[in-house]
Amino acid sequence: MTRSTNSDGRAFAATDRRLFLRRGLQLGGAALLGGPLLAACGGSDSSSSASSPTSSGSKSFGELTLRLSWIKNVEFAGSYIADSKGYYTDEGFSKVTLIGGGPSATPMETDVVTKKALVAISAPDITGAAVAKGAPLKIIGAQYQKNPFCIMSMAKAPITKPEDMYGKKIGVQAGNESVWAAYIKATGLDASKITKVPVQFDPLPLTQGTVDGWFSFVTNEPNALRLKGFKVATMLLADTGYPLVSETYCVRQDTIDKQRDLLKAFLRAEIKGWKANIADPALGAKLAAETYGKGLGLTTKEQTLESKDESELMVSADTKKNGLFTVTQALIDENIKTLEYGGLDITAAKLFDLSILEEVYKEDPSLI
């Protein structure tokens, strides 16, 4: 989820991850599901070939296309490692295409519905909005057990709990108004006691005392300021009343029904890739900066910081017990309730299906 750390606000605006995500939610899924897209649901699948036995007896799944939710930065380190180390190949895929995202890219769900991609990395609010409009999609796993939204403050005047924002000025970008409003509702805060200040993307005003807090991604702005020598504190929304998972794997329902072995092979490769990155955060950072995201102006130093932050979002007591990407029923229920605060009415059964991931770990407990 890294953006440019250039102090020019225009650089932040050009690649702001949160603006992109919120735009997808504010569209309510409408942009995802015109008549042609729904009609495409019955079309031929070009995102992966049908499986066939190889000479060794294992299955061959042909080509795999994975749609990333953002530009090719360290956010997708596990996939880079799975590709570069041959984990996808080991699982039966002859070729892997990683489709990058960004402000001008088509919505992730659109690429899955139209079968341009077999799997997309997205978020419950965006996929949920699409499902509510009729998209035949499900979430089969979540990389982040906690979403990365946070309130950043200066370390000398830290905001450590929601009530600390009373009497303070909080910078909130226009693209994040919907999340802010849902957070206020979820936590029961009195919005009249908080001064919400419209801001752009460069967090410099926080360092100048113009505002007391800054709506951020914990993986982004805090690291940008730390690299410039500033000491900052962060309060995760996920820890204080907004427990949405993030970086979720989104697939079509008919893929779940007809290609379970293929999805299990994909998840096994992803698990191996992410376990390697958690063990060595610099590994994926180097691949992002020097190979997959080459030309994006990424630095290994900054990407490594983000990689370490990602690991903290991915690993929890539950994942240590059940395996990466798993989501407990309790957490699913909390997600559904949180989506309601944002105005999305959907059931857990319509949005989540963790059965394939459960089979993966049941068949090979060593992956946990």
C-alpha positions as CSV (number, residue, x, y, z in Angstrom):
1,M,0.0,0.0,0.0
2,T,3.0,2.3,-0.4
3,R,2.7,5.6,-2.1
4,S,5.3,8.0,-3.0
5,T,7.0,9.7,-0.1
6,N,7.6,12.8,-2.1
7,S,6.7,15.9,-0.2
8,D,4.8,17.3,-3.2
9,G,1.1,16.7,-2.4
10,R,0.4,16.0,-6.0
11,A,2.6,12.9,-5.8
12,F,0.5,11.6,-2.9
13,A,-2.7,12.3,-4.8
14,A,-1.6,10.5,-7.9
15,T,-1.3,7.2,-6.1
16,D,-3.3,7.5,-3.0
17,R,-4.4,4.0,-2.0
18,R,-7.2,5.0,0.3
19,L,-8.8,7.3,-2.2
20,F,-8.9,4.4,-4.7
21,L,-10.4,2.0,-2.2
22,R,-13.0,4.4,-1.0
23,R,-14.0,5.3,-4.5
24,G,-14.8,1.7,-5.1
25,L,-17.0,1.5,-2.0
26,Q,-18.8,4.8,-2.7
27,L,-19.8,3.5,-6.1
28,G,-21.8,0.9,-4.2
29,G,-20.7,-1.7,-6.7
30,A,-22.6,0.0,-9.5
31,A,-19.5,0.4,-11.6
32,L,-18.8,-3.3,-11.3
33,L,-22.0,-4.7,-12.5
34,G,-23.5,-3.4,-15.7
35,G,-25.6,-5.8,-17.7
36,P,-22.6,-6.9,-19.9
37,L,-20.6,-7.9,-16.8
38,L,-23.4,-10.0,-15.5
39,A,-23.9,-11.6,-18.9
40,A,-20.2,-12.4,-18.9
41,C,-20.6,-14.6,-15.9
42,G,-21.4,-17.5,-18.2
43,G,-18.6,-16.9,-20.6
44,S,-15.5,-19.0,-21.1
45,D,-12.8,-18.9,-18.5
46,S,-9.5,-17.5,-19.8
47,S,-7.9,-16.9,-16.4
48,S,-6.7,-20.5,-15.9
49,S,-6.7,-23.6,-17.9
50,A,-8.6,-26.7,-16.9
51,S,-6.5,-29.1,-14.9
52,S,-5.0,-32.2,-16.4
53,P,-2.7,-34.9,-15.1
54,T,1.0,-34.5,-15.6
55,S,3.5,-37.3,-16.3
56,S,4.2,-37.4,-12.5
57,G,0.6,-37.9,-11.7
58,S,0.1,-34.4,-10.2
59,K,-2.4,-32.0,-11.7
60,S,-1.5,-29.3,-14.1
61,F,-3.6,-26.1,-13.9
62,G,-2.1,-24.2,-16.8
63,E,-1.8,-20.4,-16.6
64,L,-2.9,-18.4,-13.5
65,T,-3.9,-14.8,-13.5
66,L,-3.9,-12.9,-10.2
67,R,-5.3,-9.4,-10.1
68,L,-3.5,-7.2,-7.5
69,S,-5.4,-4.4,-5.8
70,W,-2.7,-1.8,-6.2
71,I,0.6,-1.0,-8.0
72,K,3.3,-3.7,-7.7
73,N,4.8,-2.7,-4.4
74,V,5.6,-4.8,-1.4
75,E,2.0,-5.2,-0.5
76,F,2.1,-8.3,-2.7
77,A,5.4,-9.6,-1.5
78,G,4.2,-13.2,-0.9
79,S,3.0,-13.5,-4.5
80,Y,6.4,-12.2,-5.8
81,I,8.2,-14.8,-3.6
82,A,5.8,-17.6,-4.7
83,D,6.5,-16.7,-8.3
84,S,10.3,-16.2,-8.1
85,K,10.9,-19.3,-5.9
86,G,8.7,-21.5,-8.1
87,Y,6.0,-22.2,-5.6
88,Y,3.3,-21.7,-8.2
89,T,5.1,-23.9,-10.6
90,D,5.4,-26.6,-7.9
91,E,1.6,-26.5,-7.4
92,G,0.9,-27.1,-11.1
93,F,0.7,-23.7,-12.7
94,S,2.6,-23.3,-16.0
95,K,2.7,-19.5,-15.9
96,V,1.6,-16.8,-13.5
97,T,0.5,-13.3,-14.6
98,L,0.2,-10.6,-11.9
99,I,-2.0,-7.8,-13.0
100,G,-1.2,-4.5,-11.3
101,G,-3.8,-2.1,-10.1
102,G,-3.9,1.6,-9.5
103,P,-6.1,4.7,-9.9
104,S,-6.9,4.1,-13.5
105,A,-7.3,0.3,-13.4
106,T,-10.7,-1.4,-13.7
107,P,-12.1,-2.6,-10.3
108,M,-10.7,-5.8,-9.0
109,E,-14.1,-7.5,-8.9
110,T,-14.7,-6.6,-12.5
111,D,-11.7,-8.6,-13.6
112,V,-12.9,-11.6,-11.7
113,V,-16.5,-11.4,-12.8
114,T,-15.4,-11.1,-16.5
115,K,-12.8,-13.9,-16.0
116,K,-9.9,-11.8,-16.9
117,A,-8.4,-13.0,-13.6
118,L,-9.0,-16.1,-11.6
119,V,-8.4,-14.4,-8.2
120,A,-8.3,-10.8,-7.1
121,I,-7.0,-9.2,-3.9
122,S,-9.6,-6.8,-2.6
123,A,-11.4,-5.9,0.6
124,P,-14.7,-6.9,2.3
125,D,-16.4,-3.6,1.8
126,I,-15.6,-3.5,-1.9
127,T,-16.4,-7.1,-2.6
128,G,-19.5,-6.9,-0.4
129,A,-20.8,-3.9,-2.4
130,A,-20.4,-5.9,-5.6
131,V,-22.1,-8.9,-4.2
132,A,-25.0,-6.7,-3.0
133,K,-25.4,-5.7,-6.7
134,G,-25.5,-9.3,-7.9
135,A,-21.9,-10.3,-8.5
136,P,-21.3,-14.0,-8.0
137,L,-18.3,-13.6,-5.8
138,K,-17.0,-14.9,-2.5
139,I,-14.0,-14.1,-0.2
140,I,-12.0,-17.3,0.5
141,G,-9.3,-15.9,2.7
142,A,-7.8,-12.7,4.2
143,Q,-4.1,-11.8,4.3
144,Y,-4.6,-9.0,6.8
145,Q,-6.4,-9.9,10.0
146,K,-6.5,-6.2,10.7
147,N,-7.2,-3.4,8.2
148,P,-4.4,-0.8,8.0
149,F,-6.5,2.3,8.7
150,C,-5.1,4.3,11.6
151,I,-5.0,7.7,13.2
152,M,-1.4,9.0,13.2
153,S,-0.2,11.6,15.7
154,M,3.1,13.0,16.7
155,A,4.8,11.0,19.4
156,K,5.0,14.0,21.8
157,A,1.2,14.2,21.8
158,P,0.0,10.7,21.0
159,I,-3.6,9.7,20.3
160,T,-3.8,6.2,21.8
161,K,-7.6,5.8,22.2
162,P,-10.6,7.1,20.3
163,E,-11.6,9.5,23.1
164,D,-8.2,11.2,22.8
165,M,-9.5,12.8,19.7
166,Y,-12.0,14.9,21.7
167,G,-11.0,18.5,21.4
168,K,-8.5,17.7,18.7
169,K,-8.2,18.5,15.0
170,I,-8.1,15.4,12.8
171,G,-7.1,15.6,9.2
172,V,-9.4,13.4,7.0
173,Q,-9.1,13.2,3.2
174,A,-12.3,13.5,1.1
175,G,-11.8,9.9,-0.1
176,N,-11.9,8.6,3.4
177,E,-15.1,10.3,4.6
178,S,-17.1,7.1,4.4
179,V,-14.7,5.1,6.6
180,W,-14.4,8.0,9.1
181,A,-18.2,8.2,9.4
182,A,-18.5,4.5,9.9
183,Y,-15.7,4.5,12.5
184,I,-17.4,7.3,14.4
185,K,-20.7,5.3,14.4
186,A,-19.0,2.0,15.3
187,T,-17.2,3.5,18.3
188,G,-20.1,5.6,19.5
189,L,-17.9,8.8,19.5
190,D,-19.5,12.2,19.7
191,A,-18.4,13.8,16.4
192,S,-19.3,17.3,17.6
193,K,-16.3,17.0,20.0
194,I,-13.9,16.4,17.2
195,T,-12.8,19.0,14.6
196,K,-12.6,17.2,11.3
197,V,-10.2,19.1,9.0
198,P,-10.3,18.5,5.2
199,V,-6.8,17.7,4.0
200,Q,-5.0,16.4,1.0
201,F,-2.5,13.5,1.0
202,D,0.9,14.9,2.2
203,P,1.0,14.5,6.0
204,L,3.3,17.5,6.4
205,P,0.5,19.6,8.2
206,L,0.6,17.1,11.1
207,T,4.3,17.8,11.6
208,Q,3.6,21.6,11.6
209,G,0.9,21.4,14.2
210,T,-1.9,22.4,11.8
211,V,-3.8,19.2,12.9
212,D,-3.3,16.8,15.9
213,G,-4.1,13.6,14.1
214,W,-4.0,12.3,10.5
215,F,-6.1,9.6,8.9
216,S,-3.6,7.2,7.5
217,F,-2.6,3.7,6.5
218,V,-0.3,2.4,9.2
219,T,2.0,1.0,6.4
220,N,2.3,4.3,4.6
221,E,2.4,7.8,6.0
222,P,3.9,6.9,9.4
223,N,6.8,5.3,7.6
224,A,7.1,8.2,5.2
225,L,7.5,10.6,8.2
226,R,9.8,8.3,10.1
227,L,12.2,8.1,7.2
228,K,12.3,11.9,7.3
229,G,13.2,11.8,11.0
230,F,9.9,12.5,12.7
231,K,8.6,10.5,15.6
232,V,5.0,9.4,15.3
233,A,2.4,7.3,17.1
234,T,-0.4,5.3,15.5
235,M,-3.8,4.0,16.7
236,L,-5.2,1.3,14.5
237,L,-9.0,1.5,13.8
238,A,-9.1,-2.3,13.9
239,D,-8.0,-2.2,17.5
240,T,-10.6,0.4,18.5
241,G,-13.9,-0.6,17.0
242,Y,-13.5,-1.1,13.3
243,P,-12.4,-4.8,12.9
244,L,-12.4,-5.3,9.1
245,V,-10.0,-7.8,7.6
246,S,-8.3,-6.6,4.5
247,E,-6.3,-7.8,1.4
248,T,-8.9,-10.5,0.9
249,Y,-8.9,-13.2,-1.9
250,C,-12.0,-12.8,-4.1
251,V,-13.1,-15.5,-6.5
252,R,-16.2,-16.4,-8.5
253,Q,-18.7,-18.8,-6.9
254,D,-18.4,-21.2,-9.9
255,T,-14.7,-21.4,-9.4
256,I,-15.3,-22.6,-5.8
257,D,-17.9,-25.1,-7.1
258,K,-15.9,-26.5,-10.1
259,Q,-12.2,-25.8,-9.5
260,R,-11.5,-26.4,-5.8
261,D,-8.2,-28.3,-6.4
262,L,-7.0,-25.3,-8.4
263,L,-7.8,-22.9,-5.7
264,K,-6.2,-25.1,-3.1
265,A,-3.0,-25.2,-5.2
266,F,-3.1,-21.4,-5.5
267,L,-3.6,-20.9,-1.7
268,R,-0.8,-23.3,-0.9
269,A,1.6,-21.4,-3.1
270,E,0.5,-18.1,-1.5
271,I,0.9,-19.5,2.0
272,K,4.4,-20.6,1.3
273,G,5.3,-17.2,-0.3
274,W,3.9,-15.2,2.6
275,K,5.5,-17.4,5.3
276,A,8.9,-16.8,3.6
277,N,8.3,-13.0,3.6
278,I,7.2,-13.0,7.3
279,A,10.4,-14.8,8.1
280,D,12.5,-12.3,6.1
281,P,10.6,-9.0,5.4
282,A,13.5,-7.7,3.3
283,L,13.1,-10.6,0.8
284,G,9.8,-9.3,-0.6
285,A,10.9,-5.7,-0.3
286,K,13.9,-6.3,-2.5
287,L,11.7,-8.1,-5.1
288,A,9.2,-5.2,-5.1
289,A,11.8,-2.5,-5.4
290,E,14.2,-4.1,-7.9
291,T,12.1,-6.5,-9.9
292,Y,8.3,-6.5,-9.9
293,G,7.9,-2.8,-9.1
294,K,11.0,-1.6,-10.9
295,G,10.5,1.8,-12.3
296,L,7.9,2.9,-9.7
297,G,10.5,4.8,-7.6
298,L,10.3,2.3,-4.7
299,T,13.2,1.9,-2.3
300,T,14.2,-1.3,-0.5
301,K,14.5,0.6,2.8
302,E,11.0,1.9,2.7
303,Q,9.5,-1.3,1.3
304,T,11.2,-3.3,4.1
305,L,9.5,-1.0,6.7
306,E,6.1,-1.6,5.1
307,S,6.9,-5.3,4.8
308,K,7.4,-5.5,8.6
309,D,4.2,-3.6,9.2
310,E,2.3,-6.0,6.9
311,S,3.5,-9.0,9.0
312,E,2.0,-7.5,12.1
313,L,-1.3,-7.1,10.3
314,M,-1.2,-10.6,9.0
315,V,-0.1,-12.6,12.0
316,S,-2.4,-13.0,15.0
317,A,-3.0,-15.6,17.8
318,D,-5.7,-17.1,15.6
319,T,-3.5,-17.4,12.5
320,K,-0.7,-19.0,14.6
321,K,-3.2,-21.6,15.6
322,N,-5.2,-22.0,12.4
323,G,-2.9,-20.8,9.6
324,L,-2.4,-17.7,7.5
325,F,-5.4,-16.2,5.7
326,T,-7.9,-17.9,8.0
327,V,-10.7,-15.9,9.5
328,T,-12.5,-17.1,12.6
329,Q,-16.3,-17.1,12.7
330,A,-16.1,-14.5,15.5
331,L,-14.1,-12.2,13.3
332,I,-16.4,-12.8,10.3
333,D,-19.3,-11.8,12.5
334,E,-17.5,-8.6,13.6
335,N,-16.8,-7.8,9.9
336,I,-20.4,-8.1,9.0
337,K,-21.4,-5.8,11.8
338,T,-18.8,-3.3,10.8
339,L,-20.0,-3.3,7.2
340,E,-23.5,-2.5,8.5
341,Y,-22.1,0.6,10.1
342,G,-20.9,1.6,6.6
343,G,-24.4,1.0,5.2
344,L,-23.8,-2.4,3.7
345,D,-26.4,-5.0,4.6
346,I,-25.0,-8.5,3.7
347,T,-24.8,-11.9,5.4
348,A,-21.7,-13.8,6.2
349,A,-22.8,-16.7,4.1
350,K,-23.1,-14.5,1.0
351,L,-19.7,-12.9,1.4
352,F,-17.3,-15.5,3.0
353,D,-16.5,-19.1,2.2
354,L,-13.4,-20.3,4.1
355,S,-14.0,-24.0,3.4
356,I,-11.3,-24.3,0.8
357,L,-8.7,-22.9,3.1
358,E,-9.8,-25.2,5.9
359,E,-9.3,-28.1,3.5
360,V,-5.8,-26.9,2.7
361,Y,-4.7,-27.0,6.3
362,K,-6.5,-30.2,7.1
363,E,-4.7,-31.9,4.2
364,D,-1.3,-30.4,5.1
365,P,-1.1,-29.2,8.7
366,S,2.6,-28.4,8.2
367,L,1.5,-25.3,6.4
368,I,0.2,-23.8,9.6
